[in-house]
């Protein structure tokens, strides 16, 4: 059992013990409320016994029946306000839980019993106590469960962040070491003079491509740390930006036998207000992903057009596409997909997250849209208004 599994088991054990203790406390408190009710009734019964004992030894027998009743009632009202007296002719009734009989002389028998209001008060107090314990127990259970849920959520979040950071470090190391290794090999070959004749331009182009790749990854890291606020807004042609970035990837397309299908449906320019460097970085990230996930000999489509007052650039790769369950997750920071194939492609998990943030910072949007084959990412920016074009 790993360290995290052991800690999880201990955590659940402690939670179980807390809930068990809380359940026992609730049961004990509920039972105790019944004891308090019985204690109140016993107190009333003892008061009735004392009153009956005191009256039985009095000289109320010398009084008339009316005077005797009034004297007994006055005595009880003064000394035992929760008790009442009744004259009886037969045996002492047993329908009251608090009752005592006594002989007041001349064969007259009376009973002392609790007033109905006193009995109701004792029973109501017991019921209130039980409800109080029940409500407090429910509140405690809710608080404990809420605490458990919060701890669990925070623990899962921390584990997720830790895993993402580990994937990021792995991906960043791969993304930086691979171009450096290629550059080192090419430079060593040039230094040793072991390059075949006529291959120098080819190797030089490869090294330039690796430098561009390094520059793109470093730019992603710097923008991730510095934020995505637009640095310098200017009006430019989004279609021209896309075509220029595509030309930057021509060497890479050739190295991987990839075909670029560039379709620009608009003859006119697509003027947008944008941070030129940020937009070009977004397009580089999209084309870089398309190259990673497209097989050799595949075709990458770059469609440029406008619709509903927005300039659009679509990058469609020839890869396996994105699982439905991951179509939003791929825009999360450090997320690199769940399949082994996606993990093996390398990357830092920053490209799509950063690209969407940069697009939204300029009033645009980057989204994954349905496609018959591969993955299709669409960048949209509002077309510049005529007033902005005249300034």
N, C-alpha and C positions, 0 to 999 in steps of 0.2 A: 504494500500500500504506500503510495507516494505521500509527500509531506502535505500537499493540499487536501488529499483525500482523508488523511488522518485528522487534520484540523477541522474538516467538514463534519467528520463523525463526532468529534468532541463537541462541536457547536450544536449539532442536533441533539446530542445526549443532554447537554445543559438546558436546551430549550424544553426537552421532554420533562426533565426534573422540575423546572420552573412551573410548567403547566400542571404537573401532578401535584405539586405543593399548593398551587393556587386552587385546584379542584378540592383538595382536602380542606383547605381553609374555608372555602365556600360552604362545603357540607357541614363543617363544624360550626360555623357561624349561624347557619340556618337552624341547626338543631339547638343552639344556644338561645336563639330567639324564642323558641318554645319554652325553654326553661325559665326565661324572664317572664313570660306570660303566666306560667304556673306559679312563679314567685309572687307576682302581683295578686293572684287569686288567693294564695296562701296568706298573704298579708291581710287581705280583707277578711278572710275566715278567722284569723287570730284576733282581729279587732272586734268581730262579732262575738267571739267567745268571751273576750274580756268585758264587753258591754253587758252580755247576758249574765255573766258571773257577778258583776257589780249591781245590776238591777235585781237579781234574785235575792240579795241580802239587804235590800232597802226596805223602808217602811211604807212603800206605796200602797200596801194593802189597806191602810186606814182611810184612803181617799176613795171618793166615788169613782165610778168607772170612767166618767168623762174627765174628771180631774187627773185620774191615774194615767189615762192615755196622753193627755196634754203634758203632764209632768215627764213621762218617758220620752215623748217626742222632743221636748225642750232639752232634755239631758243629751239625747243623741245628737241633736242639731249642734249643740255646743261642743260636745266631746268627740263625737264620731259622725261628722257631717256626711260621710259616704254610706251610712247605714240608715235603715228604716225599721219601724216596729209595726207588727200586725197582731191582733188578737185572734186566737184560734179556739175552736171548741173541741177538736179531736186531736189525733196524733200529729206530731210535727211533720209537715210535708217534706218531701225529698227532691222537689223539682228545681231547687236552687242550689248551685254549687257552694254558696256561702250562706249558711243558715244555722242559727242556734236558738233553742227554745229555753224559756225560763218561766217559773211560777211566780206571779206577782201577788199572791195571797188571795184568800177567799175562793180558791179553786179556779182562779182566772189564769189562763195560760197565754203567753205571748211568744212570738218568735222575733228574733233579730236577724235581718238579712241585708245583704248589700243592695243598694239602690240599683235599678236597671242602668241608670246613667254611669254608675261606677263600674258595673260589669262591662258595659259597652266600651268604656274608656280603656279598661285593662285589655280587652280583646283587640281593640283598635290599635293600641300601643304595640301589642305583639305582632299584629299584621304589618304595621308600619316598619317595625324593626326587621321583619322578614323581607319586606320589599326593599328596604335600604341595603341589606346584605346582598340580595339578588342583583340590584342595580349596580352596586359597587363592584360585585364580582364580574358582571358583564363588562363594566368599564375597564377593570383591570385586565381582563382577557383581551379586550380590544387593544389596549395600550401595549400589552406584551406581544400580541400578534403583529401589530403595526411596527413595533420595534424589530421583531424578527424579520418582517418583510423588508424593512429599510436596510437592516444589516445585510440581508441576502442580496438586495439590489446593489448596494454599494460594493459588496464583495465581488459580485459578478462583473460590475462595471470596472473595478480595479483589475480583475483578472483579464477582462477584455482589453483594457488599455495596455496592460503589461504584454499580452500576446501581440497586440498591434505594434507596440514599440519593438518587440523582438523581431517581428516580420519586417518592420521598417529597417532595422539595423542590418538584417540579413540581405534585404533587397538593395539597400544603399551600398553595402559592401560589394555586392555582385555588380551593380551598375557602374561603380567607380573602378573596380579592379579589372573588369573585362576590357574596357577601352585602353586602360593603362598597359595591360598585358599585350594588346595588339600593337600599341605604339612602341613598346619596348622591343618586341620582336622585329618590327619593321626597321627601327633605328639600328638595332644590332646587326641586322642583315646588311643594311647600308654601310655601317661602319666596317664590317668584315669583307665587304665587296662580294658577298655571296649571292646577290640578286641576279637572276637571269637577265640577259640582255633584253632590252625592250620592256621589261616589267616595272621599271622605276615609276613611270607615270601611274600605273595601276596601284602600286603600293602607296605612293604618295596620296592618291585619291582616297584610299582606304584610311590612311592616317588622318587626313583632313576630316573624313566622316566621323572617326572616333573622337576627334577633338570637338566637333560639333555636338556629338552625343554627350560628352562630358560637360560641355557648356550648358546644354539644356538641363541636365540633371542638377548642376550647381545652381542654375537660375531658379529651378523649382524649389530647391532648398532655401535659397535666399528669400524668395517671395513668400514662402511658407512662414519664415521667421519674421519677416518685416511687415506682413499684412498685404491686403489686396486692393487698397484704395488706388484709384487711377492716378498715375503720376503726372501725365501730360496729355490732355485731351486735344485732339485735332480732328479735322474732317478729312476723310480719305475713302478710297474705294475698297470695300471689303473683298470684292472679287479679285482685285489686284493683289491685295495682301495674301489671299489664299494661293494665287498662282505663283507668287514669289517664294512662299514657303514650300510649295510643291517642288519648285526647281531646286531648292536646297537639298531635297531628298532624292534627287535623280541618281546620285551615286549609290545610295542605299537600295533604291528600287532595282538598279542593275545588278548589284551584288547578290540580291536574293531572288533574281529572275521574276520580279514583280512588275505587273503592267499597271500603269496609271490611266484610268479612264476619266479624263477631265471634261466635264460638260458645263458650259456656261450658257444658260438659256437667255440671258439678257445681253443685248448688244450694248446698252447704255451702262454707265457706271452705277455702282451701288454705294452712294455716298452715306457714310455713317459718322457719327461723332464717337471717337474711341481713343483709348490709349494704345497707340500703334504697337509698342513693344509687348504689352499684355496680350493683345489679340494675336500677334504672331506666336507668342508662347503657347497660347491655347491651341492654335492650329498645329504647331510642332508636336504638342502632346498627343493630339488626335491622330496625326499621321504616324507618329512613333508607335502608338498602340496598334494601329492598323498593320504596320510592318511586322510587329511581334507576333500577332495572332493569325496572320495570313500564311498559308503554306507556300512553298516555293512554286513558282509558276502561276500563282494566284493573281487576281485582279483587284486593285483598290480603286474605288470610284470616288471622285471628288465632284460634287454637284453644287453649282453656284446659281442662285436665282433670288427672286423676291416674291413675297406674298403677303397680302393684308398689311401693307405699310412696313414690312420688315425685310431686311436683307437676310438671306439664309445661306449657310454653307453646310453641306452634308458630307460626312466622311464614312464610307461603307467599306468594311473589310471583307475578306473571304474566309474568315475563321468560323468557329462553331457557334458563334453568337453568345448571348448572355442568358443564363437561366432566369426564369420568371421570378424566382424567389430572391434573386440577387440584383434585380434591375435598379433598385434604389440604393442598395448597399455599396455598389461600385463607386458611388459618389461620396462615400464616407472616407474620412481621413485614415490613411494607412491600409485601407482595405485592398486586398489583392486577389480576391476570388477564393473559392473553397476547393476547387479541383486541383489535382496534382499538375495538370497541364498548365493551369494558370500560375501556380506557384513556381513552376520551373522557368517561366518566361522572365523572371526577375522583375525589377521595378521597385520603386519605393512606396507605392500606394498613395502618392501625393498628386500625381498628374491630373486625374479626373476631378478630385476634390478641389484642387487649386484652380483648375480651369473653370469649373462652375462658379466658384466664388468670384473670379475675375470677371466672368461674363455678367453676373448679376450686379457687380459693383458698377458696371457701365450701363445698367438698364436693360441688359439682354438676358439670354437664357441659354443654357446648354443642357440638352436632354437626350435620352436614348429613345428612339422611336422605332415602331415595328418595321421589320424588314424581312423580305422573303429569304434572304440568305445573309449570313454574317451578322455583324452588329453595325447599326447605323446611328451615328451621333450627329446631332443637328445643333449648330450654333446660330442663334438669331439675335440680331441687333436692330433697333428701330432705324428706319431710313431718316436721314437728316432732313429737317424742314427747310423750306425755301428761304425763310428768314435767316437761318443759320448759314446757308450757302452764300448769301450775299455779304456776310460779315467777313 
